[in-house]
Amino acid sequence: MTIKDKPKTKLKLMMEKRNINRKQLINLINKEFPNLPISPDAISRISNGQRKNYQISTLLRLCKCLNCTPNDLLEYEHLIKISKRKLK
């Protein structure tokens, strides 16, 4: 699997839908999960698509604070098409 074959993030879109900015999201996560804080840099990199590999716990914290599911935050349909092509 190459970098292009990774799931793409829809975090920015979800933040827009929830009318929340990065600073507000960071504060919400750090308040909700004081033992698992998240850095502003991490949120910035994830939302801009620069950080493709991050822990499941990060994804779940984002989902909890944005009231959504992992499917709402990750775009992976292109991976299904790639897998189908490889099977043929």
N, C-alpha and C positions, 0 to 999 in steps of 0.2 A: 504494500500500500504506500503510495507516494503522498506528498503533501497535498497534491490536488485531489487525492482520493479520500480526504478527511471530511467529516461533516462540517458544514458551514454554519456560522452562528446567525441567529435572528434576534439577538439580544437588543440591538438598537431599535429594531422595529417594535419589540415587545415593550421597551421602555417608553417609546412614543405613544403606544396604545394606552399605557397605564399613566401617561402624563407625569413621568418621573425622570429626573436627570441622574447622571452618574453619581454626583455627590449625595443626593437623597438616597439612592440605592445603596451606596456604601454605608451610609449612616444607619439605614434600616437593617442591613445584614449584620453590621457590627453590634447593633442593639439587640437584635433577635438571637444572635449567636456570639455572645461575648468571648467564648472560649475558642472560637474559630473565626477570628477577624479576617477580613479581606482587604487587600491594599488597593488604593486608587489606581495604581499602575496595572494591577491584574484586571480590574474591571475595564479599564481603558483598552488594554490589549485584546481582551475577549470581545468587547463590543466592536472593535475595529477589525476583527478577524486576524489579528497578528498572532494571537495565542490560540493554537488549535488543540493542544493537548492540555487538559486540566483535569483535576480530580473529580470523581463522581460527587464527592461531598460539596464541591464548589457549585456544580450544576444543580444539585438538590437545594442548596441554600438560595441560589438565584430563583429557582422555581417557587420555593416557599414564600419568598419576599415579594415576588411578582404575581403570586397566585396563578401559576400556570404549570404546565407539565413539561418534561424534557422535550417532547415532540414539538411544543410551541417554540422552543428556543433553538432547536437544531434542524437544519435542512439536510436531509440525507437521501432524498429521492434519486439524486444523480449517482449515488453509490449503488443503489438497487439496479439501475440500468447497466452500470459497469459490471456488476456481478452476473447479470443475465447474459451479457455478451461473452464473458469468460466461460460460461457453462456450455455455450454452443459449440 
